[in-house]
Amino acid sequence: MTSTPSAPDADAEPTRPRRRRWLRIVSGILATVVAAVSLGVAALQLGLPWQVGDGDRNHVYQGDAGSQRYQVHLPPQHKGTARLPVVMAIHGCGMTGYGWNSMKSTTQFNRLADRKGFIVAYPTQLISRNLIACWNSADPRHQHRHAGEPALLAGVARQVVEKYDADPARVHVAGASSGAGTAVILAATHPDVFATATSVAGGEYGLNQVDPDDPDSTSPLDTARQAWAQMGERARRVPLLVIQGEQDEVVPPLVATRLVAQWTAVSDLVDDGLPNNSLNPTEETVSVPAAAGRHAYTRSTITAPDGSPIVESYRVQDMGHAWPGPDGDGRYTDHAGPDASQIVWEFAERHPMP
């Protein structure tokens, strides 16, 4: 028996072209959304073209450890006739180097640099490396000289020195929060690159090993030995500046206390390889009372007998997790605190590389 073919459905033929058109439309919409989101993220992280001011230059460092975006600010004094100092400013979590909620706006280093004559470098973290733009200072993979973020940031510093004929003996690093942890790591891994380091609301080298519920189980000397080991044959006493808010609930004051103890121990180890207090350091503390609209704070200095610096620290009353200073513009600023940017520069200016 032969069957008679059924007549084709009148609606069957147009269905497939309509489906293809619909898929093309949806794909186009998705591509547009992805492009818009990508542009938005780029604008947040890297800033908009009209946000690049006089003296600002955007760069990408390429090295064995990968690539790193950063912005450089050149002061009017950069005329090729004198080698200027460099301050590298490393932002914290939820911030950028020179885009939205930037370290550039928070510190207002550019204005200070224009007055004092130094170059500023602002590296920026990408969300491809950390979703909330933290520097990965708590990750052991980023605590060594030839790998990860320390290698990238030291590469940025060297590139700035070479490209802008800066003074290699006056390259300094200052960080906030996770960036402060990275600044301390750079002082341990690259003491031949950075003359000084500053930690604002940050912690010690190897802080990830410290149990918040039992901090005494890992002593500052334990992590100091590791920081000293990272220095290797380049070991030297790197002056450290610490700024900490006493009401900081993100990075508690105990973390700053441990950092001061750790770095004092590192300097002791650098002296003769033994934790024997061979430097015989002295400590002096000065208290500055509160004034109208200004927080009280204490300033402590730990120095060797010859007057050379070990650690200088500021403990700011009534300040939380913030970069203090009267002119800062950002989510993590405290206008009632001492001017951290000015303090950083004065500390750096006093302590070039030996």
C-alpha positions in Angstrom: 0.0 0.0 0.0 1.4 3.4 -0.9 0.6 6.4 1.3 -0.2 9.8 0.0 2.2 12.5 1.3 0.4 14.9 3.5 0.3 18.5 2.5 2.9 20.7 4.2 1.9 22.9 7.1 1.4 26.3 5.9 3.1 27.8 9.0 6.1 25.4 9.0 8.3 27.2 6.5 8.3 30.7 8.0 9.1 29.4 11.5 12.7 28.7 11.0 13.6 32.1 9.4 11.7 33.9 12.2 13.6 31.9 14.8 16.9 32.8 13.2 16.0 36.5 13.1 15.0 36.4 16.7 18.3 34.7 17.7 20.2 37.4 15.8 18.3 40.1 17.6 18.9 38.5 21.0 22.6 38.0 20.2 22.9 41.6 19.1 21.3 42.8 22.3 23.5 40.6 24.5 26.6 41.8 22.6 25.6 45.4 23.1 24.9 44.8 26.8 28.3 43.1 27.3 30.1 45.9 25.5 28.3 48.5 27.6 29.1 46.7 30.8 32.8 46.3 29.7 33.0 50.0 28.9 31.4 50.9 32.2 33.8 48.7 34.2 36.7 50.2 32.2 35.5 53.7 33.0 35.2 52.9 36.7 38.6 51.3 36.9 40.6 53.4 34.5 38.8 56.7 34.5 37.4 58.7 31.6 39.5 60.5 29.0 38.6 63.9 30.4 39.7 62.9 33.9 43.3 62.9 32.7 44.8 66.1 34.1 47.8 68.1 33.3 50.9 66.0 33.8 49.0 62.7 33.8 50.2 59.8 31.7 48.6 56.4 31.4 50.9 53.3 30.9 50.9 49.5 30.9 53.9 47.6 32.3 54.6 44.3 30.7 56.8 41.7 32.4 57.3 38.0 33.1 54.6 38.2 35.8 52.0 39.7 33.4 50.8 43.3 32.8 50.0 46.1 35.1 48.1 49.3 34.3 49.1 52.5 36.0 49.0 56.3 35.8 51.9 58.7 36.3 51.6 62.3 37.4 54.5 64.5 36.4 54.9 67.8 38.3 55.9 71.1 36.6 59.4 70.6 37.9 59.9 67.6 35.6 61.9 69.3 32.9 64.7 66.8 32.4 67.2 68.8 34.3 66.9 67.1 37.7 66.1 63.5 38.8 62.9 63.7 40.8 61.7 61.3 43.6 58.8 58.9 43.0 55.9 58.0 45.3 53.9 54.9 44.3 50.4 55.1 45.9 48.6 51.7 46.1 44.8 51.8 46.7 42.8 49.6 48.9 39.7 47.3 48.3 36.8 48.8 46.5 39.0 51.5 45.1 41.0 52.2 41.9 44.3 53.8 41.2 42.9 56.6 39.0 39.3 55.8 38.1 36.3 55.8 40.4 36.9 56.2 44.2 40.6 56.5 43.3 43.8 56.7 45.3 44.5 59.7 43.2 41.5 61.6 44.6 41.7 60.1 48.1 45.3 61.2 48.7 45.4 64.4 46.6 49.1 63.5 46.0 49.1 65.3 42.7 48.6 68.7 44.3 51.3 68.0 46.8 53.6 66.7 44.1 53.2 69.9 42.1 54.2 71.9 45.1 57.1 69.7 46.3 58.4 68.3 43.0 58.0 64.6 42.9 56.5 62.0 40.5 53.4 59.9 41.6 52.6 56.5 40.2 49.1 55.0 40.7 48.8 51.3 39.8 45.2 50.1 39.6 44.0 46.6 40.3 41.7 44.9 37.8 38.6 42.9 38.7 40.0 40.0 36.6 42.6 39.6 39.4 40.2 40.4 42.3 36.5 40.9 42.1 36.4 43.8 44.6 39.7 45.3 43.4 41.7 44.3 46.5 45.4 43.7 46.1 46.1 40.1 47.0 48.5 40.7 49.8 46.9 37.9 51.9 47.7 35.4 49.2 51.1 33.6 49.6 51.4 33.6 45.8 51.8 37.4 46.0 54.4 37.6 48.7 57.5 36.8 46.7 60.0 38.8 44.7 59.8 37.2 41.3 56.1 36.4 41.1 52.6 38.0 41.2 51.9 41.5 42.2 55.2 42.3 43.9 57.0 41.6 40.6 54.5 43.7 38.7 54.6 46.7 41.0 58.4 46.6 41.3 58.5 46.5 37.5 56.2 49.6 37.4 58.6 51.4 39.7 61.6 50.5 37.6 59.8 51.6 34.4 58.9 54.9 35.9 62.5 55.5 36.9 63.8 54.6 33.5 61.1 56.4 31.4 61.1 59.6 33.4 64.7 59.7 34.5 63.7 59.7 38.2 66.0 59.2 41.1 66.4 55.4 41.8 67.5 56.2 45.4 64.3 58.1 46.2 61.5 55.7 45.2 58.9 55.2 47.9 55.7 53.2 48.3 52.6 54.0 50.3 49.5 51.9 50.5 46.0 51.9 52.0 44.3 48.8 53.4 45.1 45.8 51.1 47.5 48.2 49.3 49.2 48.8 52.6 49.8 45.1 53.0 51.3 45.1 49.5 53.5 48.1 50.4 54.9 46.1 53.3 55.4 43.1 51.1 57.3 45.3 48.6 59.6 46.5 51.4 60.4 42.9 52.2 60.7 41.6 48.6 62.3 44.7 47.0 64.4 46.6 49.5 66.7 47.5 46.6 63.9 49.3 44.8 61.9 51.1 47.5 63.6 53.5 49.9 60.7 53.6 52.4 57.3 52.1 52.8 54.1 53.4 54.3 51.1 51.4 55.7 47.8 53.2 56.2 45.3 50.8 57.8 47.3 47.8 56.8 49.1 44.8 58.3 52.4 42.8 58.5 54.1 40.6 56.0 52.3 37.2 56.3 49.3 38.6 58.1 47.2 35.7 56.5 49.0 33.4 58.9 47.7 35.2 62.0 44.5 33.7 63.5 42.2 36.6 64.5 40.8 34.5 67.3 44.3 33.6 68.6 46.8 36.1 67.3 49.4 35.1 69.9 49.7 31.7 68.3 51.8 33.4 65.6 54.2 36.0 67.0 55.4 39.0 65.0 58.9 37.5 65.2 57.6 34.5 63.3 56.4 36.6 60.4 59.5 38.9 60.7 61.8 35.9 60.0 59.9 35.3 56.8 60.0 39.0 55.7 63.8 39.0 56.4 64.2 35.8 54.5 62.5 37.5 51.5 65.1 40.3 51.6 67.9 37.7 51.0 71.2 39.3 50.1 69.5 42.6 49.5 68.6 42.9 53.2 68.6 46.3 54.7 66.6 48.4 57.2 63.8 49.9 55.2 62.2 52.7 57.2 58.5 52.1 57.7 55.7 54.6 58.4 52.4 53.3 60.0 49.2 55.2 60.2 46.2 53.6 62.0 42.8 54.7 63.2 41.9 53.6 66.7 38.3 53.0 65.7 39.1 50.9 62.6 36.8 47.9 62.6 38.1 46.5 59.3 41.8 46.5 60.3 41.8 46.5 64.1 44.5 48.6 65.9 46.1 45.3 67.1 47.1 44.7 63.5 49.1 48.0 63.5 50.6 47.1 66.8 51.8 43.8 65.4 53.2 45.5 62.3 55.3 47.8 64.3 56.6 44.9 66.4 57.3 42.8 63.2 59.2 45.6 61.4 61.3 46.3 64.5 62.1 42.6 64.6 63.0 42.6 60.9 65.4 45.5 61.4 66.9 43.6 64.4 67.4 40.5 62.1 68.9 42.6 59.4 71.5 43.9 61.8 73.2 40.6 62.7 70.8 37.8 61.7 69.7 37.2 65.3 66.6 38.3 67.3 68.8 39.7 70.0 67.8 43.4 70.2 71.3 44.2 69.0 70.1 47.6 67.6 69.1 48.7 71.1 66.4 51.0 69.7 64.8 53.9 71.5 61.2 54.9 71.3 59.7 58.4 71.8 56.0 59.3 71.7 54.4 62.7 71.3 50.7 63.3 71.8 48.8 65.9 69.9 45.4 66.8 71.5 42.2 67.2 69.6 41.3 70.6 68.3 38.2 72.0 66.6 37.2 69.5 63.9 40.5 67.6 64.3 41.2 64.2 65.9 43.8 63.7 68.6 46.7 61.4 67.7 50.0 60.1 69.0 53.2 60.0 67.0 55.8 57.4 68.0 59.3 57.0 66.6 61.6 54.0 67.0 65.2 54.7 66.1 68.6 53.1 66.3 71.2 54.7 68.6 72.7 56.5 65.6 69.4 58.2 64.9 68.6 56.1 61.9 64.8 55.3 61.5 63.2 52.0 62.1 59.5 52.7 62.4 57.4 55.8 62.8 53.7 55.4 63.6 50.6 57.5 64.0 47.6 56.3 66.1 44.6 58.5 65.3 41.8 58.7 67.9 38.2 58.4 66.7 39.3 57.5 63.2 38.0 54.4 61.4 39.2 52.7 58.2 40.3 55.7 56.3 43.1 57.7 54.7 43.2 60.9 56.9 43.7 64.4 55.5 41.8 67.6 55.0 41.5 67.5 51.2 40.8 63.9 50.4 37.9 63.0 48.1 36.7 59.5 48.3 34.7 56.9 50.2 37.6 56.1 52.6 38.7 59.5 53.8 38.6 61.3 57.1 39.0 65.1 56.9 39.5 65.4 60.7 42.7 63.3 60.7 46.2 64.4 60.2 47.3 65.0 56.7 48.6 61.6 55.8 49.8 62.6 52.3 52.0 65.4 53.7 53.3 63.0 56.4 54.1 60.4 53.8 56.0 62.9 51.7 58.0 64.3 54.7 58.9 60.8 55.8 60.0 59.9 52.3 62.0 63.1 51.9 63.9 62.4 55.1 64.9 58.9 54.2 66.4 58.3 50.7 68.1 55.0 50.0 71.4 54.7 51.8 
